[in-house]
């Protein structure tokens, strides 16, 4: 089965049985990917009745389908559609949560190119409905995670018109909320959400 990115480039994936020698991005020295850590955190929150948050599925445009049997269909070719919203959404204590998770290997700043206009537009629309909207920024080389409100993120995004290419770590440390990774939940982002809500009220 072939999958293609929106730009037409073929998405290649190794046979899962083949050994992989590519070094994975470390997460808190455990070899854990950031997205996987967030997904596990969401599972923890659901299990413990803290919140209900899920990762939105990546939309696909199916191009070719074979029907070897009447009761079965096999997708032979598909394209990844560019998502129109953020990665995660859900509900916490009656608040609608909507957020994006991004990571970088940079040690001194977070590149704005990691975000896209459709994501910023979506966050603006969510804020108009008084949603709790934010981004989680992971500095993989530093093993540091930050909560940055959508209000702040949108402000820095708009500053690209003045030449800004990234958000310095010093600014993120100042206006964001640092989240310390732990065992369960892996990324306790609800603690940061609570701090944000206290400041917002």
N, C-alpha and C positions, 0 to 999 in steps of 0.2 A: 504494500500500500504506500502511495507517495503523498507526502504533505508538502505544501509550499507556503512560504511567507507571503505577506501582501505585496512585496516587491518582486515576486516571481521566483525567488531563490529557493532551491530545493532544501527541505529540512531533512537532514540526515541523522540517523540514530543507529548506534551500534547494536548488534545482536546482544541482548542482555546476558547471554551465556558466555560471550567473549569477555576475557579479562580486560579491565580498563586500567590504564596506567596514568590517566590524567589526574592530576592532583586537585581534589575538591577544595572549595573555599571552606576554611575552617570556621567553626562557630563555637566560641568559648572553649577552644582547644579540644573539641570533641568531633570535629569533622562534620558538623551539622550545618546544612544549608539554612540560610535565613528564612526562606519561605517555608521550609519544612518545620522549622522551629515555631513559626507563627501558627501554622496549621495544627501542630500539637498543642499549642497554647489554647487555640480555639476549642479543641476537643476537651481540654481540661476544664475550660469555663462552662461548656455545655454540660459535662458530666457532673459538675459541682453546682449547677443551677446559678451560675454567676452572670452569664450572658449567652446569647445565641448569635454567633458570628460565623459566616462561611465564606470561603473563597469562591468568587464568581467563576463559572466555567469559561474557558476560552472558546469564543464562537468560531465555528468551522463552516466553510462553504464547501459542500460536497459536490464534486464534479463527476465522478465515475463510480457507479455501483454495479456489482455483479450479483445475480440471483441464482446461485448454484442449486438452491432448493426453494420451494415455495414459502417455506417457513423461515428462511434465513437470507440475510442480505450481507454482502461483504463490500466494504468501502475500499475502492482501489486507488482513488485519487481525491485529495481534498486540499483546501487552502486555509491557512490561518487568517481569519478576518481581524482587522485592527480593532481592538476593543474600544468601546465608546465611553466606558466609565472607569472606575477604579477597581482595585483587586478584591477588596473585602467589603462586606456590609452585613449589618445585623442590628440587634436591639440590646440595650443594656439599661436596666432600671427605667424603662419607658422612653429612653432616648434612642433615636435612630443613629447608628454609627456607620460611617462610611470612610474608608481610608485606603491609602496606597502604601505599598512597601517597596523600598528601593535600597540598593546597596552599592558601595563603591570601594575600590582599593586605595583611593586617595587617602592621605593622612592629614591633610591640612584644609581641605574644602570638599564640598559636595557639588558635583557638576549639575547645572540646571538642564543640560541636554538629556539627562536621565528621565526627565518628565516630558510630556507631550501636551500640546494645546488642548486636545479633547479631554484630557484628564483635568486640566486646570478649569476648563469650562464646566465640567461636571461638578467639581468641588464648589464653584461659585453658585451653581444652581442649588446644590444641597444646603449651602449656608443661607440662602434666601428662605429656605424652609426650616431654618433653625436647627439643622442637624448638627451632630458632633462630628466634624470632618477634620481629618488630619493625615499626616504622612509619618511613617516610621522609617528612619534613616539608619542604615547599618554601615559602619566603617569596618570592613572586614579585616583590614590590616591592623586595626587598633582594638578589635573586639569590643566596640562601643556602639550603643544603640540610643537613638534620640527620638522623642515625640516632638513633632513640630506641627502646630496648628495650621489648618488650611488658610486661615487669615494671613498668617506670616508667610506661608509658602507662596500664596498668590502675589503678595507684595514683592517678594524677591524675584518672582517670575517676571513681573511687569517691569522690573528694573533692567531687564535684558536690553530694553530700548536705549538705555543709557550706557550700555557696554558691559554690564555685569554678566559673567559667564558661570559663576559658581557662588555658593554660600560658604564663606570661611568658617572653619570649625569654631573659631572664637565666638562668632555670632550665634551659631547653633547652640553652643554651650551656654550663652547668655540668655537667649530667648526661648530655647527649647527645654524639654524635660528629659534628663538622662534616665534610661531604663537599664537596670542591672540584670543581666541574664541570670537565671537560676534553674533549678531542676524542674520544679513544677509550680506554676507554668513556666515554660522556657523563656518566653518574653512576656513578663507581667505588665502588659500595656494598659490594663484597666486601672492600675495605680496612677499612671500618668493621666488617664482620662478623668479620674477623680480630682486630681490637682487642677486640671484644666477647668472642670466644672465649677470648682470652688472660686477660681479667679473670675470666671464668666458671670457668676451670680451676683 
